[in-house]
Amino acid sequence: MDYDPQQTGGGGYEITFPDSIDAEPIQYFYRSDGRGIHRLEMISIIHAMEGLLEYAKANPDIVRQASGVEIYTDRHSVTDGELINPYKIQGWRKNKWKNYEGKDIKDADLLDKIDKTRLKLAKAVGGQVSVDFKRRKENKVADKLSKVGKKSRNYNKKEYRAKNRRVIRRLYDGEEVIYSDVKAGDIAEMRVYAWELLKKEFEVCFEACSGEHEGKIIKTTVSPELKASLHRGHVYLIEIDDVFNHHVSINLLEEVET
């Protein structure tokens, strides 16, 4: 997967077979713009699964010789150990795509698609389908294909919903805050640099401009009404109302002139 802040994206995959199976590698690349880095990576995983599924339908005897399927990604967060764990996805689906805090799960459409496509592929192969991390330098063919796809005009055969996200350049380069270090009642100046529409709410990304977390990213989920008062590039005096594992709830005190 290859991506830039202008949201010009490319994806690609290579399917290889064990030495015991007499089959040539399969390569594919494509262009997919406006997706966001995590959506683009999940779309790449879906395409790889669908590519092997298509091959399996035409060559069932060949794929049945394999004991399972191993898919590798260069994004830690998009693996079985993290975001796309089958048990997590099944739990979110049962909970109507909300987490235990009642917040909407991001990219639910792709998580659902990954889970259902994985089940189809596992049935076709007759074995387990896993998704694990591999460093980009150890996965050079897929990395090269994604770069070719980014420059090509071979757009997605299946277009998935573009991420409704708006971003501007940050002033700081700090990482996301550790939320257990944030306390309810904390007050700081924060600058909005991004927002993303979930289902009925918005995720708003701030960078702290004062206080002990200055320079770090702090995320919150707000109603459309509150989001209408928060503008990218503007700085606000924010009070932390409550703290959760991956975000905070806030009280907007006032806008700060800069």
N, C-alpha and C positions, 0 to 999 in steps of 0.2 A: 504494500500500500504506500502511495506517495501523495503528499498533500501540502498545500501552502496556504497562508492566511487569506489569500484572495479566493479561496475555496475552489481552485482548479484542482481536481483530483484524478488520480489514476489507480487502477487496481490490476492485479494479475495473479495467476497461480500456475504452478507446475504439479502435475500428478505423476509420481513415479511408482514403479512396482518393484516388489522384491526380486532378487536375482532368480529365484525359482520360478517366476512367472514370465513367460515369453510375451512381453508387451512393451511397446515403445512409450516413452513419456508423452504426456499431453500438456501443452502449454496454451494459455489464453491470457489476453490482456484487454482492457477496456478503459474508457474515460467516463468519469462520473463527477460532475461538478455540483457545488453547493450542498454538500452532504455533512460536513463536519467530520473531524478526524475519527471519532469513535463510530459514527454511522458508516463511514467509508470502510473501516476495517471489518465491521460486521457484515456489510454487503459483500466484501471480498470472500469472507468465510462462506456465506450463502452460495455465492457463485461457484466456489470450489466444490462444495457438496453437490450442487446441482449438476456441475460438469461431470463428476464421477457417477452420479445417478444416471445421467444420460448414457454414459459409456456402459454402465452396468446393464441397462435395459437392452442394449445392442449386443453385449458380450457377457451374458450371465455366467457362463461356465468359467470365464477367466477370473472375474472378480470373486467368485465363490472359492477360489484357491487361496485367497488372502484370509488371514485370521482376524483382521480388523483394519481400521483406518485411523491413521495419525495425521492430524492437521496441525501445522505450525504457524504461529503469528508472531510478529515482533512487538506486539502490544501486550504488556503484562495484564492489563485490566480486562482484556477481551479473551479470557481463557476459562477453562473449566474450574480453575481454582478461584476465579473472581466472578466477573459479571455474568458469564453464560453457563454457569453451573446448572445442569439440568434440574436438580432438586430446587434450587432457588427459583428458576423460571416457573416450574410447576406450582410452587407456593405462591408466587405473585399472580399467576393466572387464577388460582382458586380465590385469591383475595381481590379479584377484579382489577389487577394491575396497580395495586397500591402497596406500599411497604407497611411495616408494623406501626409506623407513625401516622399512617393515613395519607401519605403524600404520593402523588402520581409517580410511577416508575417511568424513567426516561427511556425512549426508544423501544417501547413495548411492542410495537409492530415488528421490529427486526428480531427482538428476543423470541417472540412467538414463532416467527418464521424459521429461525435457527433451530429451535427445539423440534418443530414438526418435520423439518427437512432432515435433521439428524436421525430421527426415528425411521423415516423412509429409507435412508441410506444404510442404517444398521440392519434393517430387514433385508435389503437387497444384497448386502455383502454377507450377512450371517455372522456378524461380529460387532464388537464395540467400536464406536466412533468417538475419538478424543480430540480435544483442542488444547494444545500446550504452547508454551513460550519458547521461542528460539531467537537468539540475537540476529539482527539484520545482517551482520557480516557472515553469519553461518547459514543464511538463507538468501544467498546472492542472486539466484535465478529469479525468484519471486520479486525481489526488490528491483531488479533490472526490468522485469516485465511491467511492473507498476509504473516505472518511469517512462517506458515506451507508451503505455496506455495513456498517461497524462498528456503526452504530446500528440496523440493520435486523434482521429475523428471517429473512432470505433466506440460509440456511446453504448451505455447499458442496453442490453436487449430488453431487460425488465427494469423500468425506472421506479425506484422507491421514493417515497415522500422525502422531499428536501427538508433539511432541518430549518425550522423557523427561528433563527438565531441572528442577533445583530451584535457586532463586536467593533470596538475601536482600539487603537493602540494604547497599551498600558504605560503608566509613568514609572512603575517599579517593576522589578523582576523577581520579587519574592514568590515562594511557593504557597500553596494553600495552607491555611492555618491548621494547627492541630486543635480540633474543636473542644477537646477536654481541657485545653488551656484557656478557653474563653469563659467568661463568667457573666451570668445574668446581671444586668445593672451596669455593665461596662458602657461607657460613652466615648465615642471617637468620631473624628471626621472621616468620611468614607466617600470614595469616588466610584461612580458607576462606570464600568467599562464594557459590560456585556449583559444581555438578557436573552432568555430562550422561552418560547411558549411550550408548555407541557400539554396538559389537556384543558383544564379550566383555570390553571394558575400559571404564574411566570416564575422561572428561576432567574434571580438577579445576582450578578457577580460584582462585588465591590473590591477595591483595594484600599486598605486602611491607610489614611494619610496622617494619622497621629496615634499616640498611645503605644502600648507595649507591642502591638502587632503591626506596627507601621510597615508598609511595603508588602504585606501578605494578603492573600486572597481570602475573602469571607463570602460565603454564599448564603442566600436566603430564598425563601419561596413566599411570594406575595400574591394578593388578589389582583385582578385587572384594575380595580379602582385605585389601589395603592401604586401599582406599576405606572399608572398614568401620571403620577407625580414624580417619578424617578426618571431622569433623562441621562443618557450616556454623556460622559464628559463633565457632568455636574458633580459638585461635592456637597454632601449633606452631613449634618450632625445626627448621628444614629445612636439610639440606645438599644442594647441587646436585651430582648424580652425573655427569651428562653433559648437553651442550647441543646442540640440534638447530635447524633453521631456524625452527620455529614452536612449539616447546615444550622443556621440559627433563625429565630423569628425576631423581628425588629419593631421598634417604634420610631417613626420618622419625626424628629424634633423640629428641624428647620433646614433650609438650604443655606450653604455658606458661600459667600461671594469670594471669588478668586481673581 
